[in-house]
Amino acid sequence: EEYDRVYTGVNDPVLNDKGTGKTLSVLNTAGWEDTVIWNPYGDEGMGYNNFVCVESVKFDPVSLDGGASWTGDMALKPGTLE
């Protein structure tokens, strides 16, 4: 099944895989505000039935003054369902 969703304002999502009993926490520690979840539906070579892609994003534009910088930090934390 094709899966392509945008979740605005959703930060630090936790994915729960009831089939394996595992979780994956997406920890957005700086910059990111939104989340996109998708799979490469129709691309059998990528194994679209076996995974989804989770992307930390920021849809609102960031304006920077000259010499300024912007940082987006993200980490993944595996766990188990309880």
C-alpha positions in Angstrom: 0.0 0.0 0.0 1.3 3.5 -0.9 2.0 5.6 2.1 2.8 9.3 1.9 1.8 11.6 4.8 2.8 15.0 6.0 2.3 15.8 9.7 2.7 19.5 10.4 3.5 20.3 14.0 4.4 16.7 14.8 7.9 16.5 16.3 9.6 13.6 18.0 7.3 10.8 16.6 7.5 7.2 17.9 6.9 4.4 15.4 5.4 1.2 16.8 5.8 -2.1 15.0 3.4 -4.5 16.7 4.6 -7.3 14.5 8.2 -7.2 15.9 7.4 -5.6 19.3 9.9 -2.8 18.5 9.7 1.0 18.6 11.7 3.7 16.9 11.8 7.2 18.4 12.7 10.1 16.2 14.4 12.7 18.5 14.4 16.1 16.9 16.7 18.1 19.2 17.0 21.3 17.1 15.3 23.0 14.2 12.8 20.5 12.9 9.1 21.0 13.4 7.3 18.6 11.1 7.4 15.0 10.0 6.9 13.2 6.7 6.3 9.4 6.5 6.4 7.7 3.1 7.3 4.4 1.3 8.6 3.8 -2.2 5.4 2.2 -3.3 5.7 0.4 -6.6 9.4 0.0 -6.5 9.9 -3.6 -5.7 13.7 -3.3 -5.9 13.5 -1.1 -2.8 11.3 -3.5 -0.9 8.4 -1.0 -0.5 6.4 -3.6 1.5 9.1 -3.9 4.2 9.8 -0.3 5.3 8.7 3.3 5.6 10.9 6.4 5.5 10.5 9.0 8.3 11.9 12.4 7.6 12.2 15.3 9.9 11.4 18.5 8.1 10.6 22.2 8.5 8.0 23.5 6.1 8.1 27.1 7.3 10.8 29.1 5.7 13.8 30.1 7.8 15.2 33.6 7.1 18.8 34.2 8.1 20.8 37.4 8.3 24.2 37.4 6.5 26.7 35.2 8.4 23.9 33.5 10.5 23.3 29.7 10.4 20.5 27.3 11.0 20.9 23.8 12.5 18.6 20.8 12.4 19.6 17.9 14.6 17.9 14.5 14.6 18.7 11.1 16.3 17.0 7.7 16.2 16.4 5.7 19.4 15.3 2.0 19.1 13.2 0.5 21.9 10.6 -2.2 22.6 6.8 -2.1 23.0 5.6 -2.6 26.5 
